[in-house]
Amino acid sequence: MVSVRRQTPTYVSIITPQQFEMLLPLACAWAAEQERTILLSGIALTESQLSDARRVGVAQPQRVRLFRVAQIPRPADPALAAAANATNLISPLTGGLTLRYGIFVRADYWGQRPLIVHELVHTSQYERLGGFEGFLRPYLLECITPPGYPYGSIEQEAITTAARLCG
């Protein structure tokens, strides 16, 4: 279903438009489920994190929750897991993952302001782009279309905003 072509230094997946359209609803459902978990078990932003969230454009920063994990979870659905593996979007090296108002933070990144600010930019993008499908459709397309992750405009906005705000 998903083939992988080796390129130095990363993998680039080849996902057809039909496969993408089949996977997108699965990705949205997985993201919503993970967000629910984080919102139930995560912690609210600190005052300084709330301030950063406002500075990067989060409209509802009081809704954001952070959830510390040893490793960012991967989807259980076989097709979605294969796509995640092929694109390398979630790997053992992933430090954070934003699912609208829920943010997974790998334990060894906990409290690192640049990572939190980066993820808060993604929360702002979810709001601006209209939720799960509104964000995930363009973001994932940027990730699977050369030059791929992290070179798409959505990811670059998070990178440059965090660098500007955090020095």
N, C-alpha and C positions, 0 to 999 in steps of 0.2 A: 504494500500500500504506500509506504513512504520509502524512497530510496535515498541513499546518502552518498555523496561524492566527496572524497577527501581533498581538501585544499589546505594549504599551509597558511596560518597555523590552526584554522578552525574547520569545522564541518559545515557544509551548506546543504540544506535539504532541498529536495525537489518534490514539491507538493503541487499536484495539479489543481486548477481552479475548482474542479468537482470535489476533490478530496478536501480542499479548504472549506468549501460550503458545507460539507458533511461534518467536519471537525469543529467548526465555529460554534454551533449550538452546544456541543459537548463541552467545549472550553468555557462557554458562558455559564453553563450549569455547574461545572466544577468550581469556577471562580465564585459564584454565588454561594455555593455550599461552604467553601473555605472561608468566605467573608463571614458567614453566620457563625462559624466556629470561633473565629477571631473576636467577633463582637461580643460573644458570650464569655470568652475566657481571657481576652486581652485586657490591657490596662490603658487608661486614658492618657493623653499627652500631658506632659508637664507644662507649666506656664511658659517656659522658654520655647518648648516645642509648639505650643499653641501660637505663640508669636511668629515663629518661623512659618507655620502653616498659613497664617494670614498673609505673611509677606510673599509667599509663593502663589497666592491666589486661591487657597482652599476656602470655599464659601461656607462650609459647615465643619470647621475643625473640631468642634466638640463631639462629633460623631466618630472621629478616628480612634482606633484602638491598635496598640502594638502587642504582638504576641511573640515571645521569645521561644525559639525552637533550636534544637541541636542541628537540624538540617531542614532546608525548605522541603516541604512534602511534594511528592510527585503524584500525578493523577493515577488512579487505579484502573480506569477504563483502558483496555488494551490498545485501542486505536489512538486514543489521546496520549497515552504513555509513549507509544512508538513515535508519535509526532514530536512530543517533548524531548525525547532522546535524540531524535534526528536533528532537531534544530538547536539542541544544547541550551535551550532557554532556562531550564531548571537543571542545575548540575550540583555536585557536591561543593562547588566553589561559589554558588549563588549566595550572596550576603543578605539580600532582602527581596521581598516580592509583595507588590501592592495589589490588592483585590478590592478596589474602590475604597471603602473606609476601613478595611482590615489590612494590616501590614504585618507580614511575617518578618521577623528579624532574627538572623542566625545569632546564636548566643555570643560568639566571639566578636560580633559587630554591635552588640547591645550598647547603647549610649554613644555611639559614634555619630556625631552631628551630621557630617556630610552624607552618610548613608540615609539617615532619617529624612533630611531635607530632600534628597534625591527621590525617595519614595513618596514624600508629600507632594512633590511636583506631579507624580503620577496620579495621586488622589485628585489634584486640581484638574488634571486632564480628563479623568473619568467624569468629573462633574461637567466640565466644559463640553465634552464630546457625547454626553447623554447616557452614561452608565456602562454596563458590561459590553454589550454588542457595539455601542458607539465608540468605545475605546479599543476593545480587543480586535475588531475588524481592521482598522488602519494600523494599529500597532503590530499585530501579528503579520500582516501583509508586508510591512516594512522589514520585519525580521527575516522573512523567507524570500524576499526579493533582493537580489544583489544590489549593493554590496552587503546587505543583511545587517544583523545585530552587531554592534551598537551604533550603526551609522545612519539609521533613519531619523527623521526630524523629531519624532516624539521622544525617542531616547536621548537624542542630542539636546533637546530642550531641558530634560532632567539633569543631564550632565553639566551643561553650561550654567544653569541656574544654581545648582548646588555649589559649583566652583566659585561663582560670583558671590553668593551669600556667605559661604564659609571660608573664602580666601584661598 
